[in-house]
């Protein structure tokens, strides 16, 4: 594997899960793989879990790590071609990227959707420029349309906690005060569609995701009906995807908040969320603090996810 931007690039999912299980049991077994190698982590957006887990994963593999926050530790970067650069951005990404490539061996990029131009976002302009111009292996630490490291951690977690061979997975929209990208729900849907699990997505009308990601999922507009018999509940907010509503908040209806009453409809389901989570908007305190909440083990598996992917990349260099 040279680049990693989608969970589908893992190929055989079962083999990837087995590779992750080995990494989790033997976190320091491959320190020679990254010896004298440098990972450059580039953040256009804020991060806690992704930054810490990916840096820890690289260190477990013996890599040196450099972290660049382009909003604080570098010149402001222009990202579009054809722009007269007479504003506050003195450097273009097309010069910055090759320079970055000279200073490292692998590049991780975190660049969210701008939620104003769907074509720009869904063409993944920023991370694709890194792939094209850096000359180095590039992996996504969340891009405009996908968050594959998160999705891999989600799949690892489900594999660890599932009680039946083919669990029912429900991804539910929940309210949020701000417009959020579709990257996590897109990517989660893409990952679950690689399994043979029953998969339901529930959300209000107007929050339909790109069918290219939802695939075979059953779309259910009645949240309570969707929850019935579920084994895992994955809560996440996202803004509208379709047409002129792209990037907009169409609803903050608290009736969609995940609470104990709705969880009682499930098959004693585990509660999942990628974090950070807005308590008592996305999920109530009692649910996220319950024994069925696995958000912390899910977050811990971000190290396993990142380390497994980095190991694959290093193995093919």
Secondary structure, DSSP 8 states (H G I E B T S, - for coil): ---B-SGGGG-SHHHHHHHHHHHHH-TTTTTTTTTT-EEEEEESS--SHHHHHHHHHHHHTT-EEEEEETTTSS--EE-STT----SS--EEHHHHHHHHHHT-SEEEEE----SS-HHHHHTTHHHHHHHHHS-SEEEESS-SS--HHHHHHHHHHHHHH-SSTT-EEEEEE---SS---SHHHHHHHHHHTTS-SEEEEE--TT----HHHHTT-EEES-HHHHHTT-SEEEEE-----SGGGTT------GGGSB-HHHHTTSSS-EEE--S---BTTTB-HHHHTSTTB-HHHHHHHHHHHHHHHHHHHHHT-
